[in-house]
Amino acid sequence: MTDLQARLEGKAARVAVVGQGYVGLPLAVEFARAGFHVTGLDTDAGRVAALRRSESYIPDVPSPLLADVVQAGRFDATTDPGVLGTQDAVVICVPTPLRKSREPDVSHVVAAAEAVATRLRPGQLVVLESTTYPGTTEEVLLPMFERSGLRVGRDFHLAFSPERIDPGNAQFGVKDIPKLVGGVTPACTRLAACLYRQIVAQVHELSSPKVAELAKLYENTFRSVNIALANEMALICHHLGADVWEVIDAAATKPFGFMPFYPGPGIGGHCIPVDPSYLSWKARLDGYDAKFIGLADEINRAMPRHVVGLVTDALNERGKAVKGARILVMGVAYKKGVGDVRESPAIEIVETLRGKGGLVEYADPFVPTLAVHGTVLTAVALTPERIRAADALLILTDHREFDYDRILDAASLVVDTRNAAGRSLTPRATLVRL
């Protein structure tokens, strides 16, 4: 048993988590709850100040839970990368967005890795959790770390273990989701797996970082492709005059060979709109055109335009144009139960309707303000008067916090992209379903 393994199993190792967002903070708190001393490193001074006050800005980490580990002296936060040199294990959880050209932007990963590389010392374990293209761990991080003269698997250890966080999911938190670990060497894999086994019941050791990187991308590409199929079925059903929700529910009665996915106004969030593009970009570099992934992305990204068309047609049926129409949007987060608007299709839909002259307001219990083309909109209250005054009510996010019976009772025209209304509308209301 190595000294580091003994320190990990004895909870004596010091752990730093780089990035204190929706992935890094829950992970850091879970390590702290397990008994480790954890340092959360973030470049955002506001975040760090909030963490030091035991104030969580991540819904999955209640402030009282954060306060417990802070007061116990097992968690602190800092903006100073100098702490990296004193840690036994460093886990990198920073954003990996797409550029406007839809190519991977790994600048945050590179910056974090540089901060680690300049302070790398013998005996350290470094794990990358940020979702990225296959080969990043070995092609980008490893050369940076070995510039110091230290050798992987002998002097330090490097692995990739993809984050699998599902924000807002009360059933599956950090400790409940099996971890995948792929190290550069077998020793790297064993030590990284040892780290995660202190907080996660199931840890699967893989043959390489590349396999772990590909597994993560495949998980979300699977979701993207199947959502695209559901979205295309919605378009087909629209043209054929059938209810796509009834079609999917009927198909789902088959007890084998079918897994239901549901359509929506588009895809959003930190993973599904981004991860498949990382995979197809890497494939293109190696001479392979991933046509299936590209087609799914094309279908999913076309859904906001389809939704705008539904609103336009529904208003036209009532003798109204979009220009001057009062449109009340319910929900702008990318999914229910969260306040995250990254890549949310609602942004494009709101922008387009406003661009056509629509008088658009929105309500969302998790998103107090929304930036749209340089204009900051503020969420409104869903009062009966406001609902009755709306020419169209557009459901984009099916938050459980909405009182649908009360809201829909006051509406006259509802465009429902999430099947939130079901068939509960009153006779006076017109329902347009995706």
N, C-alpha and C positions, 0 to 999 in steps of 0.2 A: 504494500500500500504506500502510495506516495504521500509526502507531507501535505500537499494540497488536498488530496482525497480525504485524508484524516481531518483536515480543517473543515472541509465541506460537510462531512458526515457528522462532525461534532458541533456544527453551526458556529464555529469560531472564525470562519472566513469572513472577510469584509467584502461586500458586494456593492458595486456601483452600477446604476442603471442610467444610461445616457439617453435623455429624452423623457420628459414627464407628461406625455400626452395620454391619449386613450389606451395605448398599449403599455407604455413605460410605467405610469403611476400605479395601475392595478398590479403589475408584476412586482414593482418595488415594495408595495405594501404587503403583498403575499409573502415575499421573502422575509420581511420584517416580522410579520406575524409568526413565521416559522422559527424565529429566534436569531436570525442573522442581524448584524449591524449593516444597514443599507444607506447609501448616499444617493440621492436623486440629483442628477446633473442636468441642467437645462439652461439654454441661452436667454430665456425669457425671464427677466428680473421680476416681473409682476407675478408670474407663476411661482417662482421660488419664494417670494415674500408671502404669498397666500399659503403655500405649503408649510412655511415656518409658523404661520398663525393657526395651523391645523384646519385650514379652510380648503376643502376639495372643490375643484371645478369640473370634476369628472363624475357624472351621475352614478357610474358603477362603483365608485369609492365614496361611501357616505362620510361626511366630515367627522362624526364620532369615531368611526373606525380609524381614520387617519390620526385623530387626536390620541387614540390609544397607543399607537406605535411611536408617535412623536414624544409623548409624555414618558413612555417607557425607555426612551433614549436609544431606540433601535432604528429610527429613521430621521435623517436630516436632509436638507436640500441646499444646493449651492449653484452658483453660476461659474465657480472657479474650476477650470479643468485640471488644475494642479493636483486635485485629490486623486486623480486617476493613477498616479504613481504609487499610491499607498494601498491600492485595492488588490485583493486576491483574485477576484473575478469581475469582469466588466461586461455588461450586456448592453448592446447598442440597439435602441428602439427609436429611430428617427424617421421622419416622413420620407417617402419615395414617390413623389408625384410624377405626372407626365408634363413634358414641355408642350407648348402650343403646337409643335410639329408632331405630337403624339409619340415622341421618343422618350426613353427613360431619363429622369433627372435624379442622378445619384449624388448630387452635390452635398446633400446633408450627410449621407453615409461617408463620403470622402472626408468631409470636414471632421466628423466624429472620429473616424479612423486615424486621421492625422494627429488629433489630440491624444489619442491612445498611443500611437506609434512613437511620438516624441518622449513619452514617459514609460514606455514598455520596459519591464524588468523581468529577470528570470523568475520562473515559477507562476507567472500569471496565466489565467484563462480568459480568453476573449470570445464572446459569442455575439454573432449578428442575428437579430430577429427581424429587421426591416425587410419587407417583401421587395425582392429585386430580381434582376434577370439572372438566368443560370450562368454560373461562372464568376459572379461578383466576389464571392468569398476568396476564391483561389487566385483570380486574375487581378483583382484590385487590392484587397486587404492584405493578402499574404506578402506580396512584394514590398508593400509599405512597411510591414512589421519586420521583415527580414533585412531591411536596409541597416538596421542597428547591429547586425552581425549575429543576433540571436537566431536559433534555428527552431522551426516549428516541430512539435512532437518531442523535442529534447529540452529546449530552454523555455519555451512558452507553448500554449495550446490555443488552437483556433477552431471554431465550429460555427455552423449555421443551424439555427433552430427557429423555424418560422412562427411568427405570432399567429394565433387563431382566435383572437378576441372577437366577440360578437357584441358590440355595444348595445346596452339595454336589455340583454338576455339575462333574466334573473335565474334561469335554470342552469346555465353553463357559464361559470366564471373561470378565472385562471386555473384554479386547482382541479376543476372538473374536466378540462379539455385535454386529451392525450397530447403529449409533446413528441415531435419528431426531432431527431438530433443527427446531424451528419458532420463528423469532424474531418479535418485534413489528414490526420493519421488515426489509426485505431486508438492510440492513447488519448488523443484529443476528443474522440467520440465518447470514450469511457468517462472522462472527467466532466465533460459537458452534461452527459446523462446523469452523472452523480449529482451535479448541481441541481438539476431540475427534479430529480427524485426526492429531494427534500421538501418539495411543495406540490408535486403532481403524482398521482397514483400510477398512471400509465406513461412510460417513456419508451419510445421505439428507437432503437439505434439503427442508423442507415449506413450505407457503405461509403458515402461521400457527401460533402456539402452540396454538390450539384444535384444529387438525387433529392435532397431535402428542399432545395430551391425550386426544382421542377414540381415536386409534390404540392407545394403551396400554390404555385401558379395553376396547376391542373385543377385543384379544388375550386378555385374561383372561375376558371375558364369553363368548367363543367356547369357552374351556376349561370354564367353569362349566356352560354349556348342554349341551355334549357329555358331560360327566361325569354331569350329571343324567339324560340319556337313557340312559346306561349303567346308572345306578343304578335307573332305572325298569324297564329291561329285566331287571335282577336281581330286582326285586320280581315282575315278571310270570313269570319263569322259576321263582321260588320257588313261586308259586301253581300253575303248570302242571307242576311236578315235573321241570324240565329244568335242566341245568347251564349257567349263564350264561357261564362261561368257555369252555366248548366252543362255545357258540353264537357268541360274539364271535370266537374263533379261526377258526371256519369262515367267517364273513363276511369276515374279513381276508384270506382267500385270493384274493379278487377283486383284480386288479391295478390297478383304477381305480375312482374314484367312491366309495371307502370309506376312512375313516381310523379305526383302532381306538382307542377310549377304554375304560377299564376301571372297573368299580364299586369301591366301597370303603365304609368305615364312616361316611363323611361327607367334607367338605372342610375344609382347614385352611391355616394359613400366613398370610403377609402380603398376599397378592394375591387369590386366587380367591374367598374368602368376602367380601371387602371391595369390590373394584373394581367389580363389577357394580352394587352398591348406590349407588356414587357416580354411575354413569351413569343409573340409573333415577330417583334423587333429582333430578338436574338436569333430566331429561326431565319429571318431574311439575311442577317449578316453571314450566316452559314449556307446561304444559297437555297433556302426552302421557303416557299410562299405558303403561309398557313391560311388558305382560302376560307376554311370553315370559320375560323376565329374572326377574320375580317368581315365576313358576311353577317355573323351574329352581332358584331359591333355596329354595323351599318343599320341593321333592323332596330336595335335598341336605341340608337341615337336618333332615329327617325320618329320615335313615339311622341316626343313633345310636339312636333309639327302636326301629328295626327290628332292630338288632344286639342290643339288650337282650332283645327278644322271642325272637330265635334262641337266646340263652343260656338264657332262662327255659324255653322249650319243650324244649330239649335236656336240661336237668336234670329236667324233669317226666317225660320219657320214661324216666328212670332212677329215678323215684320220689323225687326230691329237689326241695326248694324252693330258691329263691335265698337265702332267709334261712338263714344258717348254712352255706351252701355255700362251700367254699374255691375262689376263682376267681383264677387266675394270668394276668395280662395280659402279653402280649409286645409291647412297644413302645408308647410314648405320644406320641412326636414326630409331627408332622403328616405327615411322609413319611420314607422310609428315608434313612439316611446323614447326618442332621442332628439337632441337639439342640433344635430350635425347637418349642415347644408352643403358640405363638400360634394361637388359634382351632382347636386340635386337637380333633377329635371324640372322642378318647380321654378328654378331661376330662369331658365330659357323660356318656359311657358309664360311666366309673368312679364318678362322682358318683351316677348313677341306681342302679347295682348296689349301692353301699354304702348308699344310701337304702332299698333293699329288704331290707337286712340281710345282704348278701353280704360274706364275708370276703375282701376284694380285696387282692392284692399285685401289684406290677408289676416287670418287668425291662426295662431299656433302657440300652444301653451309652453313650448320649449324654445321658441325662437322669438325673442322680443324685438329684434330689428333685423332687417334684410337689405343688403346692398344690391341694388339693381341698376346697372349702367351708370354708376356714379351717384345715384340717388339712394338715400337711406329711407326705407319704408319702416313704419312702426306697426307692430301687431295691434289689431283692434279687438274689442270685446264682441262676442257673438250674441248681441242683444236681439230679441225678437224684432225690434224696429229696424235694425240694420239688415237682418235677414229678409224681412218683407220688402225692404227698399231695393234689394238687389235684383237686377234683371236675370242674373244667373249665379247659381252657387256651384262652385267647382271644387270637388273633393280630390285632392292630390296626395294627402297623407292621412291614413286612417287611424289617427291617434285614439286610444281608448278613452282619453279624457273628454272627448266630444260627446255631448248628449245628443245622439243622432235623432231619437224620437222627437225631442223638443225642437231641435234645429230644423229637421225636415218638415215638421208640422207647419212651420212658418214660411217655408220656401215655396216658390212657384215653379222654378225651373232648376233642376239639379243635373249636373254632368258629373257622373261618378266613375272615377278611374280605378277604384280599389274595391268595388263591390261592397262598400261600407253601408250603403243604404239598403241593400237587399231588395225586398219587395214591400218595405214597410211604409212607403209614401202614401199620403192621403190623396183622395181623388183629385183635389185641386192642383196637385203638383205634377209636373211633367218630369219624367226620369229618362235621361240619356246615359246608357251604360257603355263602357269601353268596348 
